[in-house]
Amino acid sequence: MENPLDPTVVLLLIALPFCIWAAISDLRYMKIYNKTTLGLFLAFAVVGLLIFPLDLYALRIAQAALMLAVGFLLTAFGYMGGGDSKFIAAMAPFIALGDATMFLMLLAALSLLTVALHRGIGAIGVFKPYLAGWKSWQVGGKFPYGVTLSTSLACYLLLQAGIGS
C-alpha cells in the first residue's frame, strides 16, 4: 500500500516542536536538554520506520550514529558543546544524505543571520528588560548555537515540504 502522507511533511510536523523547544531553551538557559534531543531522535526512530523503506531508514539511523561520534570528538576537543553535538546527531536522520551539501550551505547562511540577530537584539536597549533572565544575552562571547541548528532543520524541512514556495 502506498503511503498517502508526504514523508517530508511528516518529518516537519514531528521535528518542529523539538526545534522550537531547543532554540528557546538554548536562548534562555544556554542548554539543549537531553530529553529534547532524545525526544527528537526517538520521534524519528518511530515515525521513520513507518514512512521509509527499511534500507533508507537504516541509512538515516547510521547518519545519526556517525554524527554522534563526530560530535563527541568535537566536544572532547572543545570545539562545541555537548548539547549541540547531541542535537546534531538527533537532527541527522531528518536530512537526506543527498541534501547534505545544501543543508550545510543553509546552516552557514543561517549561522550568520542568527548570530547577527542575537547580537542585534541584545544591543537594542528597548529589549534589555525582556532579556534579563535569558542567559544567552548575559554571557559574553558565547552564542546559543542550538538556535541556528534548530532554525536550519526547520527551514530545511519547510523547503523540502514545499511550504513557502
C-alpha positions as CSV (number, residue, x, y, z in Angstrom):
1,M,0.0,0.0,0.0
2,E,1.3,3.4,-1.0
3,N,1.9,5.9,1.9
4,P,-0.6,8.8,1.4
5,L,1.5,11.2,3.5
6,D,4.5,13.1,2.2
7,P,7.4,11.9,4.4
8,T,8.9,15.5,4.4
9,V,5.6,16.9,5.8
10,V,5.5,14.2,8.4
11,L,9.2,14.9,9.4
12,L,8.4,18.6,9.6
13,L,5.4,18.1,11.9
14,I,7.3,15.8,14.3
15,A,10.6,17.9,14.3
16,L,9.2,21.4,14.6
17,P,8.1,21.3,18.3
18,F,11.6,19.9,19.2
19,C,13.3,22.6,17.1
20,I,11.3,25.4,18.8
21,W,12.0,24.0,22.3
22,A,15.7,23.5,21.6
23,A,16.0,27.1,20.4
24,I,14.1,28.5,23.3
25,S,16.0,26.5,25.9
26,D,19.3,27.4,24.4
27,L,18.5,31.1,24.4
28,R,17.1,31.0,27.9
29,Y,19.5,28.6,29.6
30,M,22.3,28.0,27.1
31,K,21.4,24.3,27.3
32,I,19.8,21.8,24.9
33,Y,18.4,19.3,27.3
34,N,18.9,15.6,26.7
35,K,15.2,15.0,26.8
36,T,14.8,17.3,23.8
37,T,17.5,15.6,21.9
38,L,16.3,12.1,22.8
39,G,12.7,13.0,22.0
40,L,13.7,14.3,18.6
41,F,15.7,11.1,17.8
42,L,13.0,8.8,19.2
43,A,10.3,10.6,17.2
44,F,12.3,9.9,14.0
45,A,13.1,6.3,15.2
46,V,9.3,5.5,15.5
47,V,7.9,7.5,12.6
48,G,10.8,6.9,10.3
49,L,10.1,3.2,10.5
50,L,6.6,3.9,9.2
51,I,7.4,6.2,6.4
52,F,10.7,5.0,4.9
53,P,11.8,1.7,3.3
54,L,14.0,-0.2,5.7
55,D,17.2,0.4,3.8
56,L,16.7,4.1,3.8
57,Y,15.7,4.1,7.4
58,A,18.9,2.2,8.3
59,L,21.0,4.7,6.4
60,R,19.4,7.6,8.2
61,I,20.0,6.0,11.6
62,A,23.6,5.3,10.6
63,Q,23.9,9.1,9.8
64,A,22.8,9.8,13.3
65,A,25.4,7.4,14.7
66,L,28.2,8.9,12.6
67,M,27.3,12.4,13.6
68,L,27.2,11.4,17.3
69,A,30.7,10.0,17.0
70,V,32.0,13.1,15.2
71,G,30.1,15.3,17.7
72,F,31.7,13.6,20.7
73,L,35.1,14.1,19.2
74,L,34.4,17.8,18.6
75,T,33.1,18.2,22.1
76,A,36.0,16.3,23.6
77,F,38.4,18.8,21.9
78,G,36.4,21.8,23.0
79,Y,35.1,22.8,19.6
80,M,31.4,22.7,20.6
81,G,29.1,22.0,23.5
82,G,27.8,18.6,24.3
83,G,24.2,19.6,23.8
84,D,24.9,20.9,20.3
85,S,26.8,17.8,19.3
86,K,23.9,15.5,20.5
87,F,21.3,17.7,18.8
88,I,23.2,17.5,15.6
89,A,23.2,13.7,15.9
90,A,19.4,13.7,16.5
91,M,18.9,16.0,13.5
92,A,20.9,13.9,11.1
93,P,18.2,11.3,10.2
94,F,15.9,14.1,9.2
95,I,18.2,15.2,6.5
96,A,18.5,13.2,3.3
97,L,22.1,12.2,2.6
98,G,21.9,13.7,-0.9
99,D,20.9,17.1,0.6
100,A,24.0,17.3,2.9
101,T,25.7,20.0,0.9
102,M,22.6,22.1,0.5
103,F,21.9,21.7,4.3
104,L,25.4,22.8,5.1
105,M,25.0,25.9,2.9
106,L,21.7,26.7,4.6
107,L,23.4,26.2,8.0
108,A,26.2,28.5,7.1
109,A,23.8,31.3,5.9
110,L,21.6,30.9,9.0
111,S,24.6,30.9,11.2
112,L,25.4,34.4,10.1
113,L,21.8,35.5,10.3
114,T,21.1,34.1,13.8
115,V,24.3,35.4,15.3
116,A,23.6,38.9,13.8
117,L,20.0,38.8,15.1
118,H,21.0,37.6,18.5
119,R,23.7,40.2,18.9
120,G,21.5,42.9,17.4
121,I,18.5,42.2,19.7
122,G,20.9,42.1,22.7
123,A,22.3,45.6,21.8
124,I,18.9,47.3,21.4
125,G,18.0,49.0,24.7
126,V,14.3,48.5,24.4
127,F,14.7,44.7,24.6
128,K,17.0,44.6,27.6
129,P,14.3,44.4,30.3
130,Y,12.8,41.4,28.5
131,L,16.1,39.6,28.2
132,A,17.2,40.0,31.8
133,G,16.5,36.3,32.7
134,W,17.8,34.9,29.4
135,K,21.3,33.5,29.9
136,S,22.4,33.8,26.3
137,W,22.3,37.6,26.5
138,Q,24.1,37.6,29.8
139,V,27.2,35.5,28.9
140,G,29.8,37.4,26.9
141,G,31.4,35.9,23.8
142,K,29.1,32.8,23.6
143,F,26.3,32.1,21.2
144,P,23.5,29.6,21.7
145,Y,24.2,27.6,18.5
146,G,21.1,25.4,19.2
147,V,19.1,28.4,17.8
148,T,21.0,28.1,14.4
149,L,20.7,24.3,14.4
150,S,17.0,24.3,15.1
151,T,16.3,27.0,12.6
152,S,18.3,25.2,10.0
153,L,16.5,21.9,10.4
154,A,13.1,23.7,10.4
155,C,13.9,25.7,7.3
156,Y,15.3,22.6,5.5
157,L,12.2,20.6,6.3
158,L,10.0,23.5,5.2
159,L,11.9,23.8,1.9
160,Q,11.7,20.0,1.4
161,A,8.0,20.0,2.1
162,G,7.5,22.8,-0.4
163,I,6.0,25.1,2.1
164,G,6.5,28.7,1.2
165,S,7.2,28.0,-2.5
